[in-house]
């Protein structure tokens, strides 16, 4: 009997705004780059795949597999178009421009635009990080500025969001002429390449207290079995158990859990089908005496492993299941030649304990001068004033 992911694998075989900006100087001056936004067609997706092959190794978040998977599951509920950058009819850059769904500022609905696979309803987001643009290097600046320009020429939205970019790849450039507000968040990671170059193992590079805790915990367990999925069927089995463990953990805390949304679950299933055979996604599991300690789904982005999804046994059943599972996966990743093990953004103790370095990711927002934004701004100022007044009154009473 075929697994659900095996069945899905078989199924998978198979008037716009315009701006013209000058391209970066090259050995000979190229034709000006023209940027426009259009409704998405199969022809655009074919061009996306061709451009990806021409460029070579590209960020996972703008790969054709990631993008097409997102469109298959979210394209029907999140309006999406495509921005194209061309010179003399040759495609040089491409990205999605989406419309946010279910966005609010207090009681007021907000109309948002997003670059990349973003804009989903709360609770259904794929949470893209290490976002980027698919573009030839010499046209990167001109395409980025052109995309921002054509989007901001439109008048039917309140805010433009750039979600989860490294600052060096942020489309607004260094000057930030469009007046974006930037929020920077740390993405902590373990440097596998430096560890390998030093002839060390993972445990040696961790802090003293973390090393001590891991040694004690591993001693309690004794023998542990690890599984790195090498086939769709193995990935299917691990992903299914990951989902069950993840949901049980979050529901026990009174939360819905990431997999509560069917759209999100099906997105992950298709993603595994596409990426596991290409070694661009990893499903990993640790077991002790036949019982699962933890499961991980990691994305692979240009040699970098991204800690994307996880499910762990209850703490009262298995000691420190998260840190043990991550540690064993990191050690295996070291042996398999990966460059970094990235825990992505978020403040959790294991991310600090198991990391050696950090990157900065940026979320940028441009608020357009709409009546709705002005009203929201006034309400926020009034709220801050009321809070400040209450705080002052409380301090006076305390005196």
Phi, psi and omega per residue, in radians:
X1 nan 2.256 -3.082
X2 -1.327 2.516 3.072
X3 -1.290 2.793 3.103
X4 -0.990 -0.687 -3.134
X5 -1.224 -0.590 3.089
X6 -1.138 -0.711 3.096
X7 -1.111 -0.728 -3.135
X8 -1.143 -0.620 3.119
X9 -1.052 -0.696 3.119
X10 -1.146 -0.663 -3.136
X11 -1.141 -0.469 -3.050
X12 -1.483 -0.124 3.121
X13 -1.161 1.971 -3.106
X14 2.802 nan nan
X15 nan 1.839 -2.934
X16 -1.789 2.751 3.046
X17 -1.224 2.532 -3.079
X18 -2.332 2.443 3.018
X19 -2.386 2.499 3.078
X20 -2.094 2.192 -3.133
X21 -2.309 2.701 -3.120
X22 -1.287 2.398 3.072
X23 -1.363 2.849 3.101
X24 -1.105 2.628 3.120
X25 -1.169 2.420 3.053
X26 -2.205 -2.877 -3.133
X27 -1.047 -0.707 2.969
X28 -2.178 2.548 -3.039
X29 -1.165 2.066 3.140
X30 -1.343 2.918 3.061
X31 -1.129 2.683 3.117
X32 -1.021 2.539 3.113
X33 -1.516 2.221 3.083
X34 -1.815 2.261 -3.126
X35 -2.041 2.284 3.096
X36 -2.520 2.853 3.139
X37 -2.076 2.316 -3.113
X38 -2.389 2.865 2.982
X39 -1.154 2.536 -3.067
X40 -1.336 2.345 3.065
X41 -2.219 2.940 3.061
X42 -1.072 -0.562 3.110
X43 -1.106 -0.678 3.098
X44 -1.124 -0.735 -3.135
X45 -1.163 -0.622 3.067
X46 -1.135 -0.717 3.082
X47 -1.115 -0.632 3.084
X48 -1.020 -0.843 -3.127
X49 -1.122 -0.688 3.129
X50 -1.140 -0.749 3.121
X51 -1.115 -0.704 3.119
X52 -1.060 -0.773 3.122
X53 -1.126 -0.638 -3.120
X54 -1.204 -0.674 -3.117
X55 -1.305 -0.678 -3.090
X56 1.781 -2.348 -3.109
X57 -1.170 2.140 -3.057
X58 -2.215 2.796 3.060
X59 -0.994 2.389 -3.096
X60 -1.022 -0.665 -3.053
X61 -1.157 -0.259 3.078
X62 -2.075 0.234 3.073
X63 -1.226 2.759 3.132
X64 -1.144 -0.642 3.140
X65 -1.110 -0.830 3.124
X66 -1.089 -0.813 -3.054
X67 -1.148 -0.787 -3.124
X68 -1.173 -0.644 3.084
X69 -1.099 -0.755 3.116
X70 -1.089 -0.786 3.140
X71 -1.105 -0.633 3.134
X72 -1.083 -0.539 -3.038
X73 -1.929 -0.410 -3.109
X74 -2.038 -0.277 -3.077
X75 -1.079 -0.435 3.135
X76 -1.419 -0.235 -3.102
X77 -2.111 -0.356 3.077
X78 -1.971 1.875 -3.130
X79 -0.977 2.264 -3.079
X80 -2.411 2.448 3.021
X81 -2.205 3.139 -3.113
X82 -2.190 2.360 3.045
X83 -1.740 2.271 -3.071
X84 -2.069 2.378 3.017
X85 -2.053 2.128 -3.046
X86 -2.329 2.633 2.933
X87 -2.243 2.161 3.125
X88 0.881 0.726 3.104
X89 1.375 -0.006 3.120
X90 -1.673 2.203 3.134
X91 -1.249 2.169 -3.137
X92 -1.961 -0.462 -3.122
X93 -2.700 2.652 -3.123
X94 -2.706 2.561 3.056
X95 -2.811 2.853 3.057
X96 -1.509 2.558 2.936
X97 -2.160 2.013 -3.040
X98 -2.013 2.832 3.093
X99 -1.893 2.167 -3.123
X100 -1.089 2.527 -3.122
X101 -2.049 2.320 3.058
X102 1.220 0.513 -3.131
X103 -1.584 2.403 -3.119
X104 -2.460 2.650 2.902
X105 -2.077 1.728 -3.002
X106 1.116 -2.267 -3.131
X107 -1.447 -0.078 -3.015
X108 -1.682 2.207 3.058
X109 -1.222 2.456 3.121
X110 -2.021 2.417 3.097
X111 -1.712 1.992 -3.063
X112 -2.074 2.694 2.979
X113 -2.081 2.594 -3.115
X114 -2.379 2.562 3.035
X115 -1.739 2.110 -3.125
X116 1.747 -2.968 -3.071
X117 -1.439 1.430 -3.088
X118 -2.618 3.034 3.117
X119 1.776 0.088 -3.111
X120 -1.203 2.866 3.058
X121 -1.108 2.664 3.078
X122 -1.024 2.313 -3.122
X123 1.627 -0.134 3.134
X124 -2.118 -0.001 -3.006
X125 -1.217 2.496 3.038
X126 -1.440 -0.100 3.010
X127 0.962 1.086 -3.109
X128 -1.168 2.306 2.999
X129 -2.311 2.766 -2.942
X130 1.023 0.775 3.062
X131 -1.151 2.822 -3.123
X132 -2.897 -2.957 3.016
X133 -2.135 2.512 3.037
X134 -1.580 1.826 -3.033
X135 -2.751 2.553 3.039
X136 -1.115 2.478 -3.013
X137 -0.955 -0.765 -3.043
X138 -1.233 -0.239 3.112
X139 -1.879 0.141 -3.017
X140 -1.054 -0.891 -3.089
X141 -1.136 -0.761 -3.106
X142 -1.192 -0.647 3.102
X143 -1.199 -0.765 -3.140
X144 -1.034 -0.869 -3.128
X145 -1.160 -0.592 3.118
X146 -1.158 -0.711 3.114
X147 -1.083 -0.832 3.133
X148 -1.047 -0.716 -3.102
X149 -1.112 -0.824 -3.082
X150 -1.222 -0.588 3.110
X151 -1.170 -0.784 -3.101
X152 -1.233 -0.261 3.050
X153 -1.231 -0.403 3.127
X154 -1.317 2.697 -3.041
X155 -2.094 0.085 -2.994
X156 -1.716 0.509 3.121
X157 -2.609 2.903 -3.058
X158 -1.789 -0.556 -3.053
X159 -2.623 2.500 3.053
X160 -1.872 2.222 -3.102
X161 -1.963 2.339 2.989
X162 -2.008 1.901 -2.905
X163 -1.801 2.124 2.909
X164 1.212 0.689 3.115
X165 -1.638 2.552 2.839
X166 -1.210 2.521 -3.049
X167 -1.022 -0.612 -3.133
X168 -1.175 -0.325 -3.129
X169 -1.957 0.107 3.137
X170 -1.145 2.238 -3.031
X171 -1.126 -0.232 -3.062
X172 -1.483 -0.166 3.127
X173 1.304 -2.993 -3.028
X174 -1.361 -0.544 -3.004
X175 -1.454 -0.403 3.134
X176 0.949 0.877 -3.086
X177 -1.091 -0.489 -3.078
X178 -1.392 -0.057 3.063
X179 1.300 0.795 3.086
X180 -1.362 2.508 2.980
X181 -1.598 2.226 -3.030
X182 -1.844 2.368 2.996
X183 -2.099 2.106 -3.109
X184 -1.814 2.379 3.128
X185 -2.342 2.484 -3.098
X186 -1.429 2.394 3.019
X187 -2.009 1.793 -3.045
X188 -1.412 2.538 -3.122
X189 -2.595 2.825 3.052
X190 -1.811 2.222 -3.081
X191 -1.447 1.694 -3.134
X192 -1.240 -0.681 -3.103
X193 -1.096 -0.820 3.140
X194 -1.102 -0.641 3.114
X195 -1.134 -0.753 3.135
X196 -1.153 -0.744 -3.140
X197 -1.094 -0.548 -3.139
X198 -1.452 -0.035 -3.113
X199 1.194 0.440 -3.091
X200 -1.813 3.044 2.971
X201 -1.989 3.084 -3.032
X202 -1.075 -0.786 -3.044
X203 -1.040 -0.661 -3.117
X204 -1.110 -0.463 -3.047
X205 -1.602 -0.065 -3.126
X206 -1.554 2.868 3.122
X207 -1.142 2.800 -3.046
X208 -1.025 -0.830 -3.080
X209 -1.169 -0.636 3.116
X210 -1.179 -0.733 3.092
X211 -1.035 -0.794 -3.110
X212 -1.100 -0.762 -3.133
X213 -1.129 -0.748 -3.129
X214 -1.111 -0.771 3.136
X215 -1.046 -0.760 3.131
X216 -1.119 -0.755 -3.094
X217 -1.180 -0.774 3.127
X218 -1.094 -0.599 3.111
X219 -1.151 -0.673 3.098
X220 -1.064 -0.738 -3.107
X221 -1.209 -0.764 -2.978
X222 1.393 -2.235 -3.088
X223 -1.354 2.299 3.083
X224 -2.167 2.502 3.114
X225 -1.876 2.310 3.100
X226 -1.988 2.615 3.105
X227 -2.388 2.133 3.067
X228 -1.893 1.905 -3.006
X229 -1.014 2.229 3.128
X230 -1.941 -0.025 -3.118
X231 -2.506 2.903 3.090
X232 -1.074 -0.725 -3.125
X233 -1.103 -0.749 3.105
X234 -1.137 -0.726 3.109
X235 -1.086 -0.702 3.114
X236 -1.027 -0.821 -3.109
X237 -1.101 -0.775 -3.116
X238 -1.209 -0.745 -3.139
X239 -1.098 -0.684 3.106
X240 -1.071 -0.799 -3.140
X241 -1.225 -0.651 3.069
X242 -0.976 -0.814 -3.131
X243 -1.038 -0.795 -3.112
X244 -1.122 -0.781 -3.141
X245 -1.150 -0.747 3.139
X246 -1.048 -0.861 -3.106
X247 -1.128 -0.708 3.132
X248 -1.081 -0.735 -3.128
X249 -1.100 -0.835 -3.076
X250 -1.268 -0.674 3.138
X251 -1.174 -0.553 3.080
X252 -1.165 -0.375 3.095
X253 -1.665 0.141 3.111
X254 1.423 0.297 -3.141
X255 -1.939 2.843 -3.101
X256 -1.320 -0.670 -3.049
X257 1.531 2.631 -3.054
X258 -1.085 -0.560 -3.040
X259 -1.562 0.184 3.101
X260 -1.149 -0.524 -3.131
X261 -1.519 2.134 -3.124
X262 -1.043 -0.650 -3.140
X263 -1.038 -0.742 3.118
X264 -1.134 -0.759 3.139
X265 -1.051 -0.788 -3.101
X266 -1.219 -0.579 3.048
X267 -1.028 -0.811 -3.116
X268 -1.144 -0.658 3.122
X269 -1.078 -0.845 -3.137
X270 -1.159 -0.663 3.124
X271 -1.047 -0.741 3.120
X272 -1.086 -0.732 3.125
X273 -1.042 -0.747 -3.091
X274 -1.299 -0.738 -2.900
X275 -1.654 -0.562 -3.093
X276 -1.034 -0.812 3.127
X277 -1.088 -0.433 3.130
X278 -1.569 0.033 -3.087
X279 1.077 0.569 3.075
X280 -1.908 0.087 2.970
X281 -2.567 2.552 -3.101
X282 -2.194 2.264 2.957
X283 -1.920 2.155 -2.996
X284 -2.287 2.482 -3.126
X285 -2.467 2.512 3.047
X286 -2.083 2.324 3.123
X287 -2.264 2.627 3.115
X288 -2.306 2.040 -3.132
X289 0.929 0.719 3.082
X290 1.468 -0.135 3.132
X291 -1.837 2.469 -3.065
X292 -1.366 2.302 3.042
X293 -1.536 -0.787 3.141
X294 -2.949 2.737 3.100
X295 -2.269 2.524 3.128
X296 -2.289 2.532 2.887
X297 -2.095 2.081 -3.137
X298 -2.077 2.465 3.048
X299 -1.650 2.622 -3.141
X300 -1.991 2.026 -3.088
X301 -2.139 1.729 3.089
X302 0.941 0.884 3.105
X303 1.467 -0.021 -3.097
X304 -1.863 2.225 3.098
X305 -1.565 2.232 -3.115
X306 -1.898 2.117 -3.135
X307 -1.257 1.655 -2.931
X308 -1.666 -0.906 -3.096
X309 -2.434 2.643 -3.125
X310 -2.646 2.746 3.024
X311 -2.575 2.244 -3.042
X312 -2.206 2.687 3.057
X313 -1.133 2.721 3.085
X314 -1.032 2.547 -3.109
X315 -1.064 -0.542 -3.112
X316 -1.363 -0.119 3.107
X317 -1.805 -0.646 -3.119
X318 -2.350 2.256 -3.129
X319 -1.221 2.327 3.055
X320 0.744 0.981 -3.041
X321 -1.125 -0.602 -3.104
X322 -1.178 -0.913 -3.070
X323 -1.174 -0.596 3.107
X324 -1.175 -0.788 -3.127
X325 -1.108 -0.798 3.138
X326 -1.114 -0.761 -3.118
X327 -1.029 -0.815 -3.113
X328 -1.172 -0.610 3.082
X329 -1.192 -0.698 3.107
X330 -1.073 -0.756 -3.140
X331 -1.121 -0.701 3.097
X332 -1.168 -0.677 3.104
X333 -1.116 -0.634 3.075
X334 -1.048 -0.791 -3.119
X335 -1.191 -0.504 -3.095
X336 -1.545 0.011 2.982
X337 1.592 0.280 3.106
X338 -1.304 2.752 -3.049
X339 -1.554 -0.634 -3.060
X340 -2.687 2.685 3.089
X341 -2.088 1.820 -2.947
X342 -1.803 2.183 -3.105
X343 -1.528 -0.033 3.135
X344 1.101 -3.115 -3.000
X345 -1.329 2.849 3.139
X346 2.135 2.499 -3.102
X347 -1.734 1.685 3.052
X348 -2.312 2.534 -3.004
X349 -1.053 -0.693 -3.079
X350 -1.134 -0.497 3.129
X351 -1.162 -0.701 3.101
X352 -1.250 -0.719 -3.080
X353 -1.199 -0.549 -3.029
X354 -1.795 0.113 -3.084
X355 -1.903 2.778 3.084
X356 -2.053 -0.366 -3.043
X357 -2.565 3.121 3.073
X358 -2.637 2.619 2.969
X359 -1.892 2.882 3.058
X360 -1.973 2.199 3.025
X361 -1.880 2.628 -3.009
X362 -2.137 2.357 2.936
X363 -1.953 2.117 -3.064
X364 -2.080 2.445 -3.113
X365 -2.324 2.254 3.018
X366 -1.886 2.017 3.114
X367 -1.551 2.103 3.120
X368 -1.403 2.667 -3.098
X369 -1.363 1.108 3.129
X370 -1.654 2.795 3.100
X371 -1.060 -0.632 3.128
X372 -1.128 -0.749 3.122
X373 -1.151 -0.668 3.115
X374 -1.132 -0.697 3.117
X375 -1.131 -0.792 3.117
X376 -1.073 -0.718 3.119
X377 -1.078 -0.728 3.117
X378 -1.124 -0.714 3.133
X379 -1.146 -0.678 3.118
X380 -1.146 -0.718 3.089
X381 -1.089 -0.739 3.140
X382 -1.117 -0.687 3.134
X383 -1.132 -0.744 3.117
X384 -1.115 -0.659 3.134
X385 -1.130 -0.774 3.139
X386 -1.092 -0.761 3.127
X387 -1.100 -0.716 3.121
X388 -1.126 -0.688 3.123
X389 -1.130 -0.751 3.131
X390 -1.124 -0.692 -3.129
X391 -1.132 -0.726 3.128
X392 -1.102 -0.747 3.140
X393 -1.112 -0.688 3.122
X394 -1.127 -0.715 3.136
X395 -1.149 -0.668 3.130
X396 -1.149 -0.707 3.136
X397 -1.120 -0.621 -3.126
X398 -1.189 -0.521 3.135
X399 -1.284 nan nan
